[in-house]
Amino acid sequence: MDTVGQFLRRRREEQRMSVEEVARATRVPTQSIERIESDRFDELPGEVFVRGFLVAYARAVELSPEEVLARYTASRRIAWVTPLPLSSPSKPARGRRFGVAIAFVLLLILFTLALSIVLKPRGDGMPQELSRHAAEPSKTA
């Protein structure tokens, strides 16, 4: 039985396609195509990319992607395990809510302070030298 790389190379040659044509059709770099055909999967990026490359390659040479992936999985003997979701402890969630509440109260205080500065009446706190009444001479003499 052929390896995955040999199987794909043989199919590419039957289709009379060059490595460059497959690379253009799949948008997979030429070096990666050559590594796939020589079964050097460890020199390729992560497992997800390898599987994506194989699916694209299979479609380009008109093969079933499922068959190519099955050959690859059998050759690699990889057990796929679905990771369990991590449960977050309830204490940090409670602490996070407390922090959000404190931040909200602080923002409310700052907003109130800014609003009081903007809406403060201007005429009452003016020094006498600058007020209109002080500028007029007194006519009581």
C-alpha positions as CSV (number, residue, x, y, z in Angstrom):
1,M,0.0,0.0,0.0
2,D,1.3,3.5,-0.9
3,T,1.9,6.1,1.7
4,V,-0.2,9.3,1.6
5,G,2.5,11.2,-0.2
6,Q,3.1,8.5,-2.8
7,F,-0.6,8.1,-3.4
8,L,-1.1,11.8,-4.0
9,R,2.1,12.1,-6.2
10,R,0.9,9.1,-8.3
11,R,-2.5,10.7,-8.7
12,R,-1.0,14.1,-9.6
13,E,1.2,12.4,-12.3
14,E,-1.8,10.6,-13.7
15,Q,-3.6,13.9,-14.0
16,R,-0.4,15.3,-15.7
17,M,-0.1,18.1,-13.3
18,S,3.2,19.7,-12.1
19,V,3.9,20.5,-8.4
20,E,3.6,24.2,-9.3
21,E,0.1,23.6,-10.8
22,V,-1.0,21.9,-7.7
23,A,0.5,24.7,-5.6
24,R,-1.4,27.3,-7.6
25,A,-4.7,25.3,-7.5
26,T,-4.5,24.7,-3.8
27,R,-2.8,28.0,-2.7
28,V,-0.4,25.8,-0.7
29,P,3.3,26.7,-1.0
30,T,5.4,24.5,-3.4
31,Q,7.7,23.4,-0.6
32,S,4.7,22.2,1.4
33,I,3.5,20.2,-1.6
34,E,6.9,18.6,-1.9
35,R,7.0,17.8,1.8
36,I,3.5,16.2,1.6
37,E,4.6,14.0,-1.4
38,S,7.7,12.9,0.5
39,D,5.7,12.2,3.7
40,R,7.6,14.7,5.8
41,F,4.6,15.9,7.7
42,D,6.6,16.9,10.7
43,E,8.2,19.7,8.7
44,L,4.8,21.3,8.0
45,P,3.0,23.7,10.2
46,G,0.4,22.4,12.8
47,E,-1.9,19.4,12.4
48,V,-4.8,21.5,11.4
49,F,-2.8,23.0,8.5
50,V,-1.6,19.6,7.3
51,R,-5.2,18.3,7.2
52,G,-6.3,21.4,5.3
53,F,-3.4,21.0,2.8
54,L,-4.4,17.4,2.3
55,V,-8.0,18.2,1.6
56,A,-7.0,21.0,-0.8
57,Y,-4.5,18.7,-2.6
58,A,-7.1,15.8,-2.8
59,R,-9.7,18.2,-4.4
60,A,-7.1,19.5,-6.9
61,V,-6.3,16.0,-8.2
62,E,-9.9,14.9,-8.0
63,L,-9.7,12.5,-5.1
64,S,-12.0,12.0,-2.2
65,P,-10.8,14.2,0.7
66,E,-12.2,11.7,3.2
67,E,-10.1,8.9,1.7
68,V,-6.9,10.9,1.8
69,L,-7.6,12.0,5.4
70,A,-8.3,8.4,6.4
71,R,-5.0,7.3,4.8
72,Y,-3.2,10.1,6.6
73,T,-4.8,9.3,10.0
74,A,-4.0,5.6,9.6
75,S,-0.4,6.3,8.7
76,R,0.1,8.7,11.6
77,R,-1.8,6.7,14.2
78,I,-3.0,9.8,15.9
79,A,-5.8,9.4,18.4
80,W,-8.1,12.4,18.2
81,V,-9.3,13.4,21.6
82,T,-11.9,16.1,22.1
83,P,-10.7,18.3,25.0
84,L,-13.2,18.9,27.7
85,P,-14.2,22.5,28.4
86,L,-12.5,24.0,31.4
87,S,-14.9,24.9,34.1
88,S,-14.1,28.2,35.7
89,P,-14.3,28.4,39.5
90,S,-17.1,30.6,40.9
91,K,-14.8,32.7,43.2
92,P,-13.0,34.6,40.4
93,A,-16.4,35.3,38.7
94,R,-17.7,36.8,41.9
95,G,-14.5,38.8,42.3
96,R,-14.8,40.0,38.8
97,R,-18.4,41.2,39.3
98,F,-17.3,43.0,42.5
99,G,-14.5,44.7,40.5
100,V,-17.0,45.8,37.8
101,A,-19.3,47.2,40.4
102,I,-16.5,49.2,42.0
103,A,-15.4,50.5,38.6
104,F,-19.0,51.5,37.9
105,V,-19.4,53.4,41.2
106,L,-16.1,55.2,40.6
107,L,-17.2,56.2,37.1
108,L,-20.5,57.5,38.4
109,I,-18.7,59.6,41.0
110,L,-16.3,61.0,38.4
111,F,-19.2,61.8,36.1
112,T,-21.1,63.6,38.9
113,L,-18.0,65.6,39.7
114,A,-17.5,66.6,36.1
115,L,-21.1,67.5,35.7
116,S,-21.1,69.7,38.8
117,I,-18.0,71.5,37.5
118,V,-19.6,72.2,34.1
119,L,-23.0,73.2,35.4
120,K,-21.7,75.4,38.3
121,P,-23.1,78.9,38.3
122,R,-20.4,81.4,37.2
123,G,-21.5,84.8,38.6
124,D,-21.5,84.1,42.4
125,G,-17.9,83.2,42.8
126,M,-16.5,86.1,40.9
127,P,-14.0,88.4,42.7
128,Q,-15.2,92.0,43.4
129,E,-12.6,93.5,41.2
130,L,-14.1,91.8,38.2
131,S,-17.8,92.2,39.0
132,R,-19.8,94.9,37.3
133,H,-20.9,96.5,40.6
134,A,-17.3,97.2,41.7
135,A,-16.4,98.7,38.4
136,E,-19.0,101.5,38.7
137,P,-18.0,104.4,41.0
138,S,-20.2,104.8,43.9
139,K,-22.4,108.1,43.7
140,T,-23.1,108.5,47.4
141,A,-20.9,111.6,47.9
